[in-house]
C-alpha cells in the first residue's frame, strides 16, 4: 500500500468497494530481487513481477521503462525519429545493495542511482554531480493492476517552473497546473480549458536558472499534476501500458538549449519549410466560389498588400468528399490554380480524415482495406462534415501509403500544400451517445475500444488516440515527399503528438476573437515552440467571432513575427482581410505585413538553424535568459531568435505598454533607436501603428526590401540591420527557397561580426543568392565623423536623426570591414 491516505481510505471503505468503482488501487513494484545487464539496458526485477529497465540514450539522457507485467513490449514509439541508442553502461551494486549506481562507460556523463527497497526509486544526477531528478519516496513509481494505469512522482522545489507540454491554453509556466493529454476538438476554447488539440507530453523544468527535461512517451491519455495537489512533488502518469520516460539533464550547463537539442535529436526536427510558407497566408471558412478566390487574390495585388498563400477550406469540395471539387463552385480547378500561381500565390487545401460512406465514391471504395474497425470488427462509422464517414487507420503503414497516394491528383492540378483538420479525431456525435451533446467532450471521438493496427502492435483507440492526427500528417507528408521528391512538403495539422514537427506545422485550432485569446497566443506558441515544434501560429483575429478593427490590427502585429502567419475566420463571422476595416487600419495592416517580409531573411535563417538544432525561432524570454528572474514569467513578450525582442500590444485601447528588457544585453528600439539597458523596464509608446520591437545590441540580422510575395524577393539585395556598441555575431542563411539542393551544398551562410563600432563581413566574393548591399546601423544619435569601408571613406551614407538610423551602401566589390568613426 503506497500512501497513508490510501491506507486510510481502503480501511474505511473496506471490502464494500468493488474494484471498478474503487479509487485507483496503486501498487508499487516492491523490492528489487534481481539485477541484470542486457543489451537494452539494466533490468531490475521486482517482487511484484514488475520489471524496470534503465538505459542511457546519450550521456546526458536517461531512459526509464517499467512494465507492471514480467515482460516488455517490442520497443516501438511513434514519437521517436529512430530507435534510441543504448549506450554501454557500468553498473555498481546488485540486488543485495541498498542502491545501484549506473553510469555510461565514458566518464563525464550523467549517472543514475536506483534505490532497491522497499521499492525502486530513481535519482538522476547531472554530470557535475547535481541531483537533477529524484522520484518521491512518499509516492514512488506505481501501477494499478486493475485498470493498468502507471505513474511516478518527482520531488519539486516550490519555485520550480515548467514549460512545454505542447499546446495548452494556459499561462507561460505550467507550475501548479493539472494537465491531461487527450487530443480534443474544442471550438472556441476558453483560456484554461484542458485538454485541447495537441498532446506533447514533454516539458522543460527551470530551477534557479538551470534546466532539465522530462518526456513521458505514451500515446494514451496521460496526466501531469505539476504540484497542484501536493506542492512538493509533481506526478506524471498514463492510463495504461508501460511507464516509459526520459530525463534530459541538459549537459554540463543544465541548459534549456541542450535539453531541447537532446529531445529533438530523439523525436526529430522540423524540416526547413519552403520559403513561400513563411509568407503571409490568407484563409477563411470558406472562400467560395472560384470567383471569390480570384477576387481575394486580385485584391491583395491591387492593394499592394504582400501575401503568398490562399486557403481552400471545406467549402471547395463536392459534398465534403475528400479530394473532390464542387462542380458548381469550382468547375475548372486547374485553371484557377494556374491563375493564382501566375499572381505569385500558393494554394493550400484542407483535407479531413473522414471519408464519406458512399458506394459511388471511388475513394471510399478503394479505402475499404484501410479503415479503422470497431471492437466487433466492423468498419467504424461516425458523423462528420460529409455525413456518415469511415476513417483510415493511420496507424497502419498500408493506410498511410494509400492515403498519401491520394494527393497525386490535387498536386497535378497545382495544389501546393495541405491542411489536415479534424484529426484528433473529432467526430460530431459518437455512436451510442446518451448524454446531452456538449460542445467540448473528450468522448467526441472514436469509441475507446475501436481497433488500430499500431504499426504491428495492435491496440485499441484508447491506446492510439493521441497519435492518430500525427499519423495522418505523416501520411500526408510521406505522400507528398514521394510524389514530389524535389519539393519541400508544406503540411499543417490541428492534432499532433510528440514528434509532429517531423511532418507538419501546427496551428492552435479554433481560438476566439477576444483580447484574452490574443494575449494567450504568446504563451501558447512559445510553449509549443519549446516542445520541439518550430512552425506554429494562431488564427489571426481569432477563429470564432468577429474582431473589432483594433483587435484585428493588434493581432496582426502580434502574429507578424510568429513563425506561421495566417488570418483565418469561421463561416459565420464578418469578412476578415487586412483591408476589411477601412481607413487608417488598412495602411497599418499593410505596414505590418510588410514588416514580416522585411524580416523574412532573418526568419528563414532561424528556421535553417532550427532544422539543424531543434532550437525554435520563437522563444520565451527565459529560454535565452534563464538566470534572469525577471524573464521567467513574462506572458506578453517573446524573442524571435536571440536578437529580436517582440512586445505586442495585447490590451484594448492601450497606446503604450510596459516592456521588460532581459538582463545581460542592451536593446535598441527598432523604430526610434532608443537604447534600453537589460534588467530594466520602460513604458514604450505603442500607438496603433506600432509593434514594439527591439534589436539586441551587438546583433546583425538580414532584412529585405518589401516584395509582394516571396518569389519576388529572390533577386532583391539584402540589408543587414546592425545594433552596434557591443560584441556579437549574425548569420544569413540562403538557398533556393524550396527543394533539397541545400543538402548537397546549394546554400550559403554569410557571417557578420560586430565589435563595438566595427562590423566584419565574412561573405563570399560572388554570391549565388542575394547580395548584401547595405548595412543599416540602429541607435545612432549623431552622424559619425566618418564611415570607413576597408579603411577608405564610404561613398554613400544616409543618416536619419528621427529614427537614429545610418544607412551605409556597400559598393559591388567585396567589403570586409565597415567602421564608424564617431
Ligand atoms: O468543425 O473546416 O479548426 O480552422 O475552418 C469545424 C472548417 C471544422 C475546424 C478548423 C477550422 C476550419 C473548420 N474546421
Boltz pocket constraint, residues with backbone or C-beta under 6 A from the ligand:
constraints:
  - pocket:
      binder: B
      contacts: [[A, 284], [A, 285], [A, 313], [A, 314], [A, 350], [A, 421], [A, 422], [A, 494], [A, 509], [A, 510], [A, 543], [A, 568], [A, 569], [A, 570]]
      max_distance: 6.0
